[in-house]
Amino acid sequence: MARVNENFLKLNGGYLFPEVARRTKAWSEKNKGVEILRLGIGNTTEALTPSIADAMKHKVDLLKSRDTYTGYGDEQGDTALRVALSKFYKSEYGVDLSDSEFFVSDGAKSDAANIQDVFSRDSIVAVQDPAYPVYVDSNVVGGRTQGFDPEASNYRGLVYMRADESNGFVAEPPKQHVDLMYLCFPNNPTGAVATKDQLKAFVDYALREKAIIIYDAAYCDYIRHEGIPRTIYEVEGAKECAIEINSFSKNAGFTGVRLGWSVVPAGLESENAPKGTIHSIWNRRQCTFFNGASNIAQAGGLQALSPEGRKECRSLVDYYLGNASIIREGFSKAGLKCFGGTDSPYIWTKCPNGMKSWDFFDYILDKAHVVVTPGSGFGSAGEGFVRVSAYNHRENVEAAVRSIVENLNG
Ligand SMILES: *Cc1c(COP(=O)(O)O)cnc(C)c1O
């Protein structure tokens, strides 16, 4: 008889977003006709930009003719796009990476889940708490944890690096030895960014402990403060210890188009294989398990990296940052303590009067008809916070903020 992978049974249910939907629907049914204002989702809402959309349209036209039709491309991604990424890291960040160190994918989330395949089953894994759930869940499925401990609200066997108010929501490297560390800056859900010194502490730790950092930079284009690194490779030594995962989802609005990339440097070190092995294992994995990203999406990605595309992406990100600033200001006016939202589309809001995340979720849904995301859903350190998202049309953000200011004050 077939047996399922029992690691899947360890997963602490897809609880967060289904529960948000359930409570929102229940409230809606009791309050018919009342408009609900949504600041919960991390999904883009604005149109694709003109030149990027046209580049994809043009690619479709090429596919319509037998003379210019192409089928499967390289599993690692189109050469033109990998070369453009390599040039982009050089011109934008001053970082030297060869095009062969870039692997184009259908998005950062799948790469974030798949990358653990490269590493030994008995690796010790550290994640920030709170965290984007895929880092934790992929390692639970990969067999690197024991069961979920409902009392502590975390998985046994995983190392949690706490990010809270006391450290400005930037965790410190673990005190003990770990083999893999997941970092995400600007952070989802807290909106925190890490300084170069803070990232250097992780790079130094990784070099000393021979650990690998998996760095999710999906929101790097939201960084507007000078001096905050937009790639981990701005930190010296990172090419020996860090894999970077990135995406066109949040800067070009490709959440539905689907395109991302990972940087897997040839210089990464591991305990049981020489330099180059991690790169070649990932290459082997992609060639066998993946048939490449959509060629239409890749045409869009190439345009997104051009000067014209960059300008368009910048104004798209500006729009969401404008929303974030409206949220931050309004929520603060309503007496709520806010973090993030300046180099990030997320505003990490402290629940007032020691309220718990779900209680505050219910409270603002009831009082202001606004839906947010309970921070506790991202890990136990998220308890007592909610994540407010800037992904919505401006008029909806303004309506939600107005409602918060009018209904929550006093
Ligand atoms: C949205 C998001 C991504 C992007 O995922 P895609 O699969 O590329 O759409 C990656 N990491 C984090 C933390 C995100 O919030």
The ligand as a Gaussian input file, in Angstrom:
#p B3LYP/6-31G(d) Opt

LIG

0 1
 C        5.867000      37.921000      -2.745000
 C        7.084000      37.314000      -2.208000
 C        7.959000      36.606000      -3.020000
 C        7.701000      36.489000      -4.503000
 O        7.305000      35.234000      -4.834000
 P        7.039000      34.875000      -6.365000
 O        6.909000      33.404000      -6.325000
 O        8.216000      35.325000      -7.147000
 O        5.777000      35.583000      -6.768000
 C        9.101000      36.073000      -2.470000
 N        9.385000      36.229000      -1.172000
 C        8.587000      36.915000      -0.364000
 C        8.976000      37.093000       1.058000
 C        7.407000      37.461000      -0.846000
 O        6.592000      38.123000      -0.020000

